[in-house]
Amino acid sequence: MSLLNCPECGGLLSTEAESCPHCGYPLRKGGIAGVFKAIAQIPCFVAGLILIFIFLFFGLILLDVYYFHGLLFKLFGVETHVTTF
């Protein structure tokens, strides 16, 4: 169980609360509390694998942009002819 701020009044409330104890703002089932519970249930190694795949994906995009489009060579001042498809 953790605490978060109420979207209506800003008061602290539990992630397991059904409504804000300060203003009575109703919290949806599976809303913010559901997100926190879902994140807490992901094992660390799965979260690590997800991060690795995200970094690989963006790394391949950067490789495409900088290498295959000739920007890497411009960055280091090397003049070469790169064929783009």
MARPA-993866 format. One record per residue: residue in three letters; residue number from 1; x, y, z of N, C-alpha, C in turn. Coordinates in nm, 2 decimals, always signed. Layout:
+-----+-----+--------+--------+--------+--------+--------+--------+--------+--------+--------+
!  aa !   i !     nX !     nY !     nZ !    caX !    caY !    caZ !     cX !     cY !     cZ !
+-----+-----+--------+--------+--------+--------+--------+--------+--------+--------+--------+
! ALA ! NUM !      X !      Y !      Z !      X !      Y !      Z !      X !      Y !      Z !
...
+-----+-----+--------+--------+--------+--------+--------+--------+--------+--------+--------+
# end
This chain:
+-----+-----+--------+--------+--------+--------+--------+--------+--------+--------+--------+
!  aa !   i !     nX !     nY !     nZ !    caX !    caY !    caZ !     cX !     cY !     cZ !
+-----+-----+--------+--------+--------+--------+--------+--------+--------+--------+--------+
! MET !   1 !  +0.08 !  -0.12 !  +0.00 !  +0.00 !  +0.00 !  +0.00 !  +0.09 !  +0.12 !  +0.00 !
! SER !   2 !  +0.06 !  +0.22 !  -0.08 !  +0.13 !  +0.34 !  -0.09 !  +0.03 !  +0.46 !  -0.09 !
! LEU !   3 !  +0.09 !  +0.58 !  -0.08 !  +0.00 !  +0.70 !  -0.07 !  +0.02 !  +0.77 !  -0.20 !
! LEU !   4 !  -0.09 !  +0.84 !  -0.24 !  -0.08 !  +0.93 !  -0.36 !  -0.17 !  +1.04 !  -0.33 !
! ASN !   5 !  -0.16 !  +1.14 !  -0.42 !  -0.24 !  +1.27 !  -0.40 !  -0.38 !  +1.25 !  -0.47 !
! CYS !   6 !  -0.48 !  +1.30 !  -0.41 !  -0.62 !  +1.30 !  -0.47 !  -0.62 !  +1.39 !  -0.59 !
! PRO !   7 !  -0.67 !  +1.35 !  -0.70 !  -0.68 !  +1.43 !  -0.82 !  -0.77 !  +1.55 !  -0.80 !
! GLU !   8 !  -0.86 !  +1.55 !  -0.71 !  -0.96 !  +1.65 !  -0.68 !  -0.91 !  +1.76 !  -0.59 !
! CYS !   9 !  -0.87 !  +1.71 !  -0.46 !  -0.83 !  +1.81 !  -0.36 !  -0.68 !  +1.81 !  -0.33 !
! GLY !  10 !  -0.61 !  +1.71 !  -0.38 !  -0.46 !  +1.71 !  -0.35 !  -0.43 !  +1.64 !  -0.22 !
! GLY !  11 !  -0.52 !  +1.60 !  -0.14 !  -0.50 !  +1.53 !  -0.01 !  -0.44 !  +1.39 !  -0.03 !
! LEU !  12 !  -0.37 !  +1.34 !  +0.07 !  -0.31 !  +1.21 !  +0.06 !  -0.41 !  +1.10 !  +0.08 !
! LEU !  13 !  -0.40 !  +1.00 !  +0.00 !  -0.49 !  +0.89 !  +0.02 !  -0.42 !  +0.76 !  -0.02 !
! SER !  14 !  -0.47 !  +0.65 !  +0.03 !  -0.42 !  +0.52 !  +0.00 !  -0.45 !  +0.48 !  -0.14 !
! THR !  15 !  -0.36 !  +0.39 !  -0.20 !  -0.39 !  +0.34 !  -0.33 !  -0.50 !  +0.24 !  -0.33 !
! GLU !  16 !  -0.54 !  +0.19 !  -0.21 !  -0.64 !  +0.09 !  -0.20 !  -0.78 !  +0.16 !  -0.16 !
! ALA !  17 !  -0.78 !  +0.29 !  -0.14 !  -0.91 !  +0.35 !  -0.10 !  -1.00 !  +0.36 !  -0.22 !
! GLU !  18 !  -1.13 !  +0.35 !  -0.19 !  -1.23 !  +0.36 !  -0.29 !  -1.27 !  +0.50 !  -0.32 !
! SER !  19 !  -1.25 !  +0.59 !  -0.22 !  -1.28 !  +0.73 !  -0.23 !  -1.19 !  +0.81 !  -0.15 !
! CYS !  20 !  -1.17 !  +0.94 !  -0.18 !  -1.09 !  +1.03 !  -0.10 !  -1.15 !  +1.05 !  +0.04 !
! PRO !  21 !  -1.08 !  +1.03 !  +0.15 !  -1.13 !  +1.06 !  +0.28 !  -1.15 !  +1.20 !  +0.31 !
! HIS !  22 !  -1.09 !  +1.29 !  +0.23 !  -1.10 !  +1.44 !  +0.26 !  -1.22 !  +1.50 !  +0.19 !
! CYS !  23 !  -1.23 !  +1.47 !  +0.06 !  -1.34 !  +1.53 !  -0.02 !  -1.44 !  +1.43 !  -0.07 !
! GLY !  24 !  -1.42 !  +1.30 !  -0.06 !  -1.51 !  +1.20 !  -0.11 !  -1.51 !  +1.17 !  -0.25 !
! TYR !  25 !  -1.40 !  +1.22 !  -0.32 !  -1.39 !  +1.20 !  -0.47 !  -1.38 !  +1.05 !  -0.49 !
! PRO !  26 !  -1.47 !  +0.99 !  -0.57 !  -1.46 !  +0.85 !  -0.60 !  -1.35 !  +0.81 !  -0.69 !
! LEU !  27 !  -1.28 !  +0.70 !  -0.65 !  -1.17 !  +0.65 !  -0.73 !  -1.22 !  +0.53 !  -0.81 !
! ARG !  28 !  -1.19 !  +0.52 !  -0.93 !  -1.24 !  +0.41 !  -1.01 !  -1.16 !  +0.28 !  -0.97 !
! LYS !  29 !  -1.23 !  +0.17 !  -0.98 !  -1.16 !  +0.04 !  -0.96 !  -1.07 !  +0.02 !  -1.08 !
! GLY !  30 !  -0.95 !  -0.02 !  -1.05 !  -0.86 !  -0.05 !  -1.16 !  -0.79 !  +0.08 !  -1.21 !
! GLY !  31 !  -0.82 !  +0.20 !  -1.16 !  -0.76 !  +0.32 !  -1.20 !  -0.62 !  +0.33 !  -1.16 !
! ILE !  32 !  -0.58 !  +0.44 !  -1.09 !  -0.45 !  +0.46 !  -1.04 !  -0.40 !  +0.34 !  -0.95 !
! ALA !  33 !  -0.49 !  +0.30 !  -0.86 !  -0.45 !  +0.19 !  -0.78 !  -0.42 !  +0.06 !  -0.86 !
! GLY !  34 !  -0.50 !  +0.04 !  -0.96 !  -0.47 !  -0.08 !  -1.04 !  -0.34 !  -0.07 !  -1.12 !
! VAL !  35 !  -0.30 !  +0.05 !  -1.16 !  -0.17 !  +0.06 !  -1.23 !  -0.06 !  +0.03 !  -1.13 !
! PHE !  36 !  -0.07 !  +0.09 !  -1.01 !  +0.04 !  +0.06 !  -0.91 !  +0.05 !  -0.09 !  -0.87 !
! LYS !  37 !  -0.07 !  -0.15 !  -0.86 !  -0.07 !  -0.30 !  -0.83 !  -0.01 !  -0.37 !  -0.95 !
! ALA !  38 !  -0.04 !  -0.34 !  -1.07 !  +0.01 !  -0.41 !  -1.18 !  +0.16 !  -0.39 !  -1.19 !
! ILE !  39 !  +0.21 !  -0.27 !  -1.17 !  +0.36 !  -0.25 !  -1.17 !  +0.43 !  -0.32 !  -1.06 !
! ALA !  40 !  +0.37 !  -0.33 !  -0.94 !  +0.43 !  -0.40 !  -0.83 !  +0.44 !  -0.55 !  -0.85 !
! GLN !  41 !  +0.35 !  -0.60 !  -0.94 !  +0.35 !  -0.75 !  -0.96 !  +0.44 !  -0.79 !  -1.07 !
! ILE !  42 !  +0.50 !  -0.70 !  -1.14 !  +0.60 !  -0.74 !  -1.25 !  +0.73 !  -0.78 !  -1.18 !
! PRO !  43 !  +0.78 !  -0.90 !  -1.21 !  +0.91 !  -0.94 !  -1.15 !  +1.02 !  -0.85 !  -1.20 !
! CYS !  44 !  +1.12 !  -0.84 !  -1.12 !  +1.24 !  -0.75 !  -1.16 !  +1.30 !  -0.79 !  -1.29 !
! PHE !  45 !  +1.32 !  -0.93 !  -1.31 !  +1.39 !  -0.97 !  -1.43 !  +1.31 !  -0.94 !  -1.56 !
! VAL !  46 !  +1.17 !  -0.95 !  -1.54 !  +1.09 !  -0.92 !  -1.66 !  +1.10 !  -0.77 !  -1.69 !
! ALA !  47 !  +1.10 !  -0.68 !  -1.58 !  +1.11 !  -0.54 !  -1.61 !  +1.25 !  -0.51 !  -1.67 !
! GLY !  48 !  +1.35 !  -0.58 !  -1.63 !  +1.48 !  -0.56 !  -1.69 !  +1.48 !  -0.60 !  -1.83 !
! LEU !  49 !  +1.42 !  -0.71 !  -1.87 !  +1.41 !  -0.75 !  -2.01 !  +1.34 !  -0.65 !  -2.09 !
! ILE !  50 !  +1.23 !  -0.59 !  -2.04 !  +1.15 !  -0.49 !  -2.11 !  +1.24 !  -0.37 !  -2.13 !
! LEU !  51 !  +1.32 !  -0.33 !  -2.03 !  +1.40 !  -0.21 !  -2.05 !  +1.51 !  -0.24 !  -2.16 !
! ILE !  52 !  +1.57 !  -0.36 !  -2.16 !  +1.67 !  -0.40 !  -2.25 !  +1.61 !  -0.39 !  -2.40 !
! PHE !  53 !  +1.49 !  -0.44 !  -2.42 !  +1.43 !  -0.44 !  -2.55 !  +1.40 !  -0.30 !  -2.59 !
! ILE !  54 !  +1.36 !  -0.21 !  -2.50 !  +1.33 !  -0.07 !  -2.53 !  +1.46 !  +0.00 !  -2.57 !
! PHE !  55 !  +1.57 !  -0.03 !  -2.50 !  +1.70 !  +0.04 !  -2.54 !  +1.75 !  -0.02 !  -2.67 !
! LEU !  56 !  +1.73 !  -0.15 !  -2.70 !  +1.77 !  -0.20 !  -2.82 !  +1.69 !  -0.14 !  -2.94 !
! PHE !  57 !  +1.56 !  -0.12 !  -2.92 !  +1.48 !  -0.07 !  -3.02 !  +1.52 !  +0.08 !  -3.06 !
! PHE !  58 !  +1.54 !  +0.16 !  -2.95 !  +1.58 !  +0.30 !  -2.98 !  +1.73 !  +0.30 !  -3.03 !
! GLY !  59 !  +1.81 !  +0.21 !  -2.99 !  +1.95 !  +0.20 !  -3.04 !  +1.95 !  +0.17 !  -3.19 !
! LEU !  60 !  +1.86 !  +0.08 !  -3.23 !  +1.85 !  +0.05 !  -3.38 !  +1.80 !  +0.17 !  -3.46 !
! ILE !  61 !  +1.71 !  +0.24 !  -3.40 !  +1.66 !  +0.36 !  -3.46 !  +1.77 !  +0.47 !  -3.48 !
! LEU !  62 !  +1.85 !  +0.49 !  -3.37 !  +1.96 !  +0.58 !  -3.38 !  +2.07 !  +0.53 !  -3.48 !
! LEU !  63 !  +2.09 !  +0.40 !  -3.49 !  +2.18 !  +0.35 !  -3.58 !  +2.14 !  +0.38 !  -3.72 !
! ASP !  64 !  +2.01 !  +0.36 !  -3.75 !  +1.95 !  +0.38 !  -3.88 !  +1.97 !  +0.53 !  -3.92 !
! VAL !  65 !  +1.93 !  +0.62 !  -3.82 !  +1.94 !  +0.76 !  -3.85 !  +2.08 !  +0.81 !  -3.87 !
! TYR !  66 !  +2.17 !  +0.77 !  -3.78 !  +2.31 !  +0.82 !  -3.79 !  +2.40 !  +0.75 !  -3.89 !
! TYR !  67 !  +2.38 !  +0.62 !  -3.91 !  +2.47 !  +0.55 !  -3.99 !  +2.42 !  +0.54 !  -4.14 !
! PHE !  68 !  +2.30 !  +0.49 !  -4.15 !  +2.25 !  +0.47 !  -4.29 !  +2.22 !  +0.60 !  -4.36 !
! HIS !  69 !  +2.19 !  +0.70 !  -4.29 !  +2.16 !  +0.83 !  -4.35 !  +2.28 !  +0.92 !  -4.36 !
! GLY !  70 !  +2.40 !  +0.88 !  -4.32 !  +2.52 !  +0.95 !  -4.33 !  +2.55 !  +1.06 !  -4.22 !
! LEU !  71 !  +2.46 !  +1.06 !  -4.12 !  +2.48 !  +1.17 !  -4.02 !  +2.60 !  +1.14 !  -3.93 !
! LEU !  72 !  +2.63 !  +1.01 !  -3.91 !  +2.74 !  +0.97 !  -3.82 !  +2.87 !  +1.02 !  -3.88 !
! PHE !  73 !  +2.89 !  +1.01 !  -4.01 !  +3.01 !  +1.06 !  -4.08 !  +3.02 !  +1.21 !  -4.07 !
! LYS !  74 !  +2.91 !  +1.28 !  -4.08 !  +2.91 !  +1.43 !  -4.07 !  +2.94 !  +1.47 !  -3.93 !
! LEU !  75 !  +2.90 !  +1.39 !  -3.83 !  +2.92 !  +1.42 !  -3.69 !  +3.07 !  +1.41 !  -3.66 !
! PHE !  76 !  +3.15 !  +1.32 !  -3.72 !  +3.29 !  +1.31 !  -3.69 !  +3.37 !  +1.37 !  -3.80 !
! GLY !  77 !  +3.31 !  +1.43 !  -3.90 !  +3.38 !  +1.50 !  -4.00 !  +3.45 !  +1.42 !  -4.11 !
! VAL !  78 !  +3.40 !  +1.29 !  -4.12 !  +3.46 !  +1.20 !  -4.22 !  +3.38 !  +1.21 !  -4.34 !
! GLU !  79 !  +3.45 !  +1.23 !  -4.45 !  +3.37 !  +1.24 !  -4.58 !  +3.38 !  +1.10 !  -4.65 !
! THR !  80 !  +3.26 !  +1.05 !  -4.67 !  +3.24 !  +0.93 !  -4.74 !  +3.11 !  +0.93 !  -4.81 !
! HIS !  81 !  +3.10 !  +0.84 !  -4.91 !  +2.97 !  +0.82 !  -4.98 !  +2.90 !  +0.71 !  -4.92 !
! VAL !  82 !  +2.78 !  +0.73 !  -4.87 !  +2.69 !  +0.63 !  -4.82 !  +2.57 !  +0.62 !  -4.91 !
! THR !  83 !  +2.55 !  +0.50 !  -4.95 !  +2.43 !  +0.47 !  -5.04 !  +2.31 !  +0.45 !  -4.95 !
! THR !  84 !  +2.21 !  +0.53 !  -4.97 !  +2.08 !  +0.51 !  -4.89 !  +1.98 !  +0.45 !  -4.98 !
! PHE !  85 !  +1.89 !  +0.38 !  -4.92 !  +1.79 !  +0.30 !  -5.00 !  +1.66 !  +0.38 !  -5.00 !
+-----+-----+--------+--------+--------+--------+--------+--------+--------+--------+--------+
# end
